[in-house]
Amino acid sequence: MMHSWLKTVLVLTLLSPSFYVGCTKDEDYLPGLSGNMVGNVYTFDEFGNVLEDQSNVKVTAIGMDQSYSRHSDPTGRFELEDLPTGTYELHFEKSGFGVLKQFGVQHLGGKPTILPFVSTSERAYFLYEMPSTTITSMTLVNDSLSVDFSFTIADPPNAVPVRIYYSASENFTLISADFVNPAYLWNTGGQYYCKVNFYEAPFDPGERIYFKACRFTDIGAFQLPLQWQRTIIGTGTYYDYELNEIIYPNLGNESAQYSFIFPE
Amino acid sequence: MNQRSTVSFFRSRPLLWTLAGLWVLSCSCSEELPEPLFTNSVIQGLVQYYYTSDGPYENISVTAQGPYQDQTTLTNTSGLFEINGLGNGTYNLEISKEGFGTKYHYGIQLFGNDTVICNDQIYQLMTGAKLPVLYEIHTRTSYDWLNATSIAITTNRSTSSYTQDLPVRVFMADFEDVSYKNYQCTRRANALWRNGFDKLLFTVWDLPFESRKEIFLIAYICNPFEEGYLNSYTGLWTFSTLEPEERSGVMNFTMPSP
């Protein structure tokens, strides 16, 4: 009698699936979970004006074994579904826009992972249109920069952001520049003009310095139209750990090279 | 063992019935919810009531909803709570109490020995408050630096027995299908009930609309002190005490000139 009791208990225990759940390898930390990944991406024109329709940004999460893609809705929201636990690489793409990436997104599974998001403390994903405006000429005297642009739009904007690259050597490449700074050129009576900041520039006064510029926009933050409580902080650049450099996805073509005498 | 003898085998052994039952239960449960492999993570925090009460803050229900079985705890008299023994994974936190709006925290990632702190405030529901029928809207913009717009709405008081100040939040937009889900601007109405005038009067500041533009407005019963919070899952600014059914009709007004 006792023998059949024990046998029944043993058979029931071995058949029970919960018995096997406990028998996992030491390196397992999650019991085969999956979950959704939710986030927001915002699109801007080449001067940093937020677009009305945020749809059709293709968001791809690249995992160890498989990739998952979704398109954003008109508000910029996207939800990738049922991704297994793991670390993902995100790509944001839209035709005519720079490609934004984020590496090392940790996804544990269970309830949805909320990606860097619309709030005052976290960062959203900003995608900018590739610039069609080109730089036709530049003049730099002391710290006063004047630039002529060739626009493809009818109404020239009030301000045009650029990145300026400087070097002591002639015919330098952007990557070998000795000093870089961003600048906002303001439309003052049809002429685009700004003061350039040379703080900590590694040049000697009187030295001939060569410079080029590219159209580039990264506004950093914006307010959702008419919604005072929604200031959204975000970034349009990323660090690529494989290349070990910061990528500026919407960097325009480089201008011709100009030179000036570094001021006192 | 034929069927008759199987039945008699189990009939004389209640413990076996229990074991068999538990086995069936474990099969059905383990298919839906996995078992956590490590349970060292903690969510703790402080939940209090906003403005309407100084406490005690006890018995506010806090539930961690994750990949495994939900875990619920209650706050102590100070409003402190702690949910421990949580496994690796991503969690949502639900904070609720009868008579108060339910709030959520999303995407709490727990791994290893993590301790995550979630503090929050909950707001009293305006239970019993009813919006009277709203008829006509009048607006006026003040000339001072405050850029204030006074809004007066004529009401039919006989449709409501609620004669105190109305706990109202208004949502505005330059399109007609304005609602609490689709709007361009929201303000607490702080609606003063003027006895004998049948008017709902409130003043709002810095309306982001151009002069002479036609603006549509809808009012909801909502705790007027609640400024709302971002629901990071839906992406919508959310009011936990807003009652979607207790709303006015859509009314329109022309944005006054300063």
Chai-1 contact restraints between the chains, C-beta under 6 A:
chainA,res_idxA,chainB,res_idxB,connection_type,confidence,min_distance_angstrom,max_distance_angstrom,comment,restraint_id
A,L12,B,L19,contact,1.0,0.0,6.0,A-B,restraint_1
A,L12,B,W23,contact,1.0,0.0,6.0,A-B,restraint_2
A,S16,B,W23,contact,1.0,0.0,6.0,A-B,restraint_3
A,S16,B,S26,contact,1.0,0.0,6.0,A-B,restraint_4
A,P17,B,C27,contact,1.0,0.0,6.0,A-B,restraint_5
A,P17,B,S30,contact,1.0,0.0,6.0,A-B,restraint_6
A,S18,B,S26,contact,1.0,0.0,6.0,A-B,restraint_7
A,S18,B,S30,contact,1.0,0.0,6.0,A-B,restraint_8
A,V21,B,E35,contact,1.0,0.0,6.0,A-B,restraint_9
A,Y29,B,N88,contact,1.0,0.0,6.0,A-B,restraint_10
A,L30,B,N88,contact,1.0,0.0,6.0,A-B,restraint_11
A,P31,B,P34,contact,1.0,0.0,6.0,A-B,restraint_12
A,P31,B,L37,contact,1.0,0.0,6.0,A-B,restraint_13
A,L33,B,P67,contact,1.0,0.0,6.0,A-B,restraint_14
A,L33,B,G89,contact,1.0,0.0,6.0,A-B,restraint_15
A,G35,B,T90,contact,1.0,0.0,6.0,A-B,restraint_16
A,V38,B,Y233,contact,1.0,0.0,6.0,A-B,restraint_17
A,N40,B,G235,contact,1.0,0.0,6.0,A-B,restraint_18
A,R77,B,G235,contact,1.0,0.0,6.0,A-B,restraint_19
A,L108,B,G89,contact,1.0,0.0,6.0,A-B,restraint_20
A,L108,B,T90,contact,1.0,0.0,6.0,A-B,restraint_21
A,L108,B,Q109,contact,1.0,0.0,6.0,A-B,restraint_22
A,G109,B,G89,contact,1.0,0.0,6.0,A-B,restraint_23
A,G110,B,G66,contact,1.0,0.0,6.0,A-B,restraint_24
A,G110,B,P67,contact,1.0,0.0,6.0,A-B,restraint_25
A,G110,B,G89,contact,1.0,0.0,6.0,A-B,restraint_26
A,G110,B,T90,contact,1.0,0.0,6.0,A-B,restraint_27
A,K111,B,T90,contact,1.0,0.0,6.0,A-B,restraint_28
A,K111,B,Y91,contact,1.0,0.0,6.0,A-B,restraint_29
A,K111,B,N92,contact,1.0,0.0,6.0,A-B,restraint_30
A,T113,B,T90,contact,1.0,0.0,6.0,A-B,restraint_31
A,T113,B,G107,contact,1.0,0.0,6.0,A-B,restraint_32
A,I114,B,Y106,contact,1.0,0.0,6.0,A-B,restraint_33
A,I114,B,G107,contact,1.0,0.0,6.0,A-B,restraint_34
A,I114,B,S232,contact,1.0,0.0,6.0,A-B,restraint_35
A,F117,B,S232,contact,1.0,0.0,6.0,A-B,restraint_36
A,S119,B,L230,contact,1.0,0.0,6.0,A-B,restraint_37
A,L226,B,Q184,contact,1.0,0.0,6.0,A-B,restraint_38
A,L226,B,C185,contact,1.0,0.0,6.0,A-B,restraint_39
A,L226,B,P208,contact,1.0,0.0,6.0,A-B,restraint_40
